[in-house]
Amino acid sequence: MTEMIFTSKISVHRWLLENGWQISKTQFYDHCNEGLLRPRKSDGKYDLKTVKKYANLHVRKLETGQKESDREIQMREEKLSIALEREKMGLESDRFNLEKKKGKYVAVSDVELMIVGRAVAFMAHLNHTVQQSVPDWIDIVNGDQSMAPQLVEAISRSVEQRMGDFAVNAEFDVILEANE
């Protein structure tokens, strides 16, 4: 099969239009004058391979309004953008994992267990305080109902003292036993 040969510029322009390229006659001749499409030196004719290369680089497709090279550049830029985004996500993930290994992050389940443990320990200490302090509180009011405000004040001081004990950062051993 022989390659298509164009004998004139007008035949090249006609072929471009018939094959979905969008270019005016004036623009086409300007391109030829600028040397964007050159004939063969041997006979002054244009071969199909040269015409296609010219079209891909310098002429817009009728269906897309873009040059083939523009579309390729756009696709390459999109691929690079996606690759960059993946790299950023990977870097972010690596940083998070490093911070996690350094102990800067605590799993939600671990925090919830710590809170439950502190609450159980607090309740146990508070109940112990009440049981230990009842004789002193009874002595404070001598069983007199009119001294209820003094009783409330004494209980509040004991509770505040226990709350203060839990405000400090400390570890507690909590043993949870099932009721049988």
C-alpha positions in Angstrom: 0.0 0.0 0.0 1.4 3.3 -1.0 1.4 6.3 1.3 -0.9 9.2 0.3 0.9 12.1 -1.3 -0.5 15.6 -1.6 0.6 17.7 -4.6 -0.5 21.1 -3.3 -1.3 23.0 -0.2 -5.0 23.2 -1.1 -5.2 19.4 -1.3 -3.6 19.2 2.2 -6.1 21.8 3.5 -9.1 19.9 1.9 -7.8 16.6 3.5 -7.6 18.3 6.9 -11.1 19.5 6.8 -12.5 16.2 5.5 -10.8 14.4 8.3 -12.1 16.4 11.2 -9.6 19.1 11.6 -10.6 22.7 12.2 -8.5 25.3 10.4 -9.2 28.2 8.1 -7.5 28.6 4.7 -5.8 31.8 5.9 -4.5 30.2 9.1 -3.3 27.1 7.2 -1.4 29.3 4.7 0.1 31.3 7.6 1.3 28.1 9.1 2.9 27.1 5.9 4.6 30.5 5.6 5.9 30.1 9.2 7.4 26.8 8.3 5.1 24.7 10.5 4.2 22.5 7.5 7.0 22.0 4.9 7.0 20.1 1.7 9.5 17.4 0.9 12.7 19.0 -0.5 13.0 16.4 -3.3 9.7 17.1 -5.1 7.8 19.9 -3.2 5.0 17.5 -2.3 3.5 16.7 1.1 3.3 13.1 2.5 0.5 12.0 4.8 2.8 11.3 7.7 4.1 14.9 7.7 0.6 16.3 7.4 -0.7 14.2 10.3 2.3 15.3 12.5 1.6 18.9 11.6 -2.1 18.5 12.4 -1.5 16.9 15.7 0.8 19.7 16.8 -0.8 22.8 15.4 -4.5 22.2 14.3 -7.6 21.8 16.5 -9.9 18.8 16.1 -13.4 19.9 15.0 -15.1 17.6 17.6 -13.1 18.7 20.7 -11.9 22.2 19.7 -8.5 21.2 21.0 -5.2 20.3 19.4 -4.2 16.7 19.9 -1.1 17.9 21.7 -3.2 20.1 24.0 -5.3 17.1 25.0 -2.2 15.1 25.6 -0.7 17.8 27.8 -4.0 18.2 29.7 -4.1 14.4 30.3 -0.5 14.4 31.4 -1.2 17.3 33.8 -4.2 15.5 35.2 -2.2 12.3 35.8 0.6 14.3 37.5 -2.0 16.0 39.6 -3.5 12.7 40.7 0.0 11.2 41.4 0.9 14.3 43.4 -2.3 14.0 45.4 -1.5 10.3 46.1 2.0 11.2 47.2 0.6 13.9 49.6 -1.9 11.4 51.1 0.8 8.8 51.5 3.0 11.4 53.2 0.2 12.4 55.5 -0.5 8.8 56.4 3.2 8.2 57.1 3.3 11.3 59.3 0.2 10.2 61.2 1.7 6.6 61.7 4.9 8.1 63.0 3.1 10.4 65.4 1.0 7.4 66.5 4.1 5.3 67.2 5.5 8.2 69.2 2.4 8.0 71.4 0.9 11.3 70.3 -2.4 9.7 69.4 -4.5 7.4 71.6 -7.2 5.2 70.2 -10.7 6.2 71.1 -11.4 2.8 72.7 -8.4 3.3 74.9 -9.6 6.8 76.0 -13.1 5.4 76.7 -11.5 2.6 78.8 -9.5 5.2 80.8 -12.6 7.3 81.4 -14.6 4.3 82.6 -11.7 3.2 84.8 -11.4 6.7 86.4 -15.2 6.8 86.9 -15.3 3.4 88.6 -12.3 4.3 90.8 -13.8 7.6 91.6 -17.1 6.0 92.7 -15.3 3.4 94.8 -13.2 6.1 96.5 -16.3 8.3 97.1 -18.3 5.4 98.6 -15.3 4.6 100.8 -15.2 8.2 101.9 -18.8 8.3 102.8 -18.6 5.1 104.7 -15.5 6.2 106.7 -16.9 9.7 107.3 -20.4 8.9 108.5 -19.4 8.7 112.2 -17.7 12.0 112.0 -20.7 13.6 110.3 -23.1 12.3 112.9 -20.8 13.8 115.6 -20.8 17.1 113.8 -24.6 17.5 114.1 -25.2 15.5 117.2 -28.2 14.0 115.4 -29.8 17.4 115.3 -31.9 18.2 112.1 -31.4 21.9 112.5 -27.7 21.4 111.8 -28.3 20.0 108.3 -26.4 22.9 106.7 -23.3 22.1 108.6 -23.7 18.4 107.6 -24.0 19.3 103.9 -20.9 21.5 104.2 -18.9 18.7 105.8 -20.0 16.2 103.1 -19.3 18.8 100.4 -15.7 19.3 101.7 -15.1 15.6 101.7 -16.4 15.2 98.1 -14.4 18.2 96.9 -11.2 16.7 98.5 -11.8 13.4 96.7 -12.5 15.3 93.4 -9.2 17.1 93.9 -7.5 13.7 94.2 -8.9 12.7 90.8 -7.9 16.0 89.2 -4.3 15.1 89.2 -2.8 12.8 86.5 -2.5 9.4 88.2 -2.8 5.8 87.3 -5.5 3.7 88.9 -5.8 -0.1 89.0 -9.5 -0.9 88.5 -10.7 -4.5 88.8 -14.1 -5.1 87.3 -15.8 -8.2 88.7 -19.0 -9.7 87.4 -21.9 -9.9 89.9 -22.9 -13.5 90.3 
